[in-house]
Each structure stands twice: as C-alpha cells, then as structure tokens.
Amino acid sequence: MDGGRRVRGIATREKPTLSPPSGNARNAINVLSSDVVVACGMGAGTASEVALALKANKDVILLGDHPEAVAFFRAIGKDSVKMARDPDEVIAIARRLLGL
C-alpha cells in the first residue's frame, strides 16, 4: 500500500494463481479492489473485466491497438476509458488519474 493506494496485481500472459475464487468471481475481485484497471490485449476475459470496471465507475486504461474494443468501451464508458500506446504511457495516465 502506498499513500492509501493498492496494487492488485500485474497482468501477464499467464493466468495468476488465485484460488478460490476463480473465473467471474476473480474478475469481480480484481476490478472492485482496484483504483484503476489496465487492460493489456483483448479477449473475452479481459473484455468482461473492462465491462465490470466501467459498471463500477472505475477508470480504465486500454493498452494496445484494438480499435473495435476502444470504440465499444468508449461508447459505454465515455471519459472513463483512456487509450495508451505503450507501458510508459499507461504509467503516466495511471499516475495522473491517481493524483501521483
């Protein structure tokens, strides 16, 4: 914990071991315990986490070039959805959103 902020996890291409719960419950825990959600890539699981984040009024940073995903999530999330081209930009956006 740093200044009241928590780091929930670092996303990688491998599934983190978190048991129990798993599946949708894990996605909800990840999102609801986060101050900002960063999506790296886009698949069904990532899309569900982004949707949960927007439903919970969390800021979301999409990393990568997925124009369809960006258009869809911006249509439903408006100003809560930010786009980053690289990890350095993700960090800069997250710091700004968190007031760091």
Protein Blocks (a to p, Z undefined) as FASTA:
>chain_A
ZZhiacfbdcdfbdcdddddehjlmmmmmmmmpfbdcdedjdfklmmmmmmmmmnopacd
dedjdfklmmmmmmmnmmmpccdfbfklmmmmmmmmnoZZ
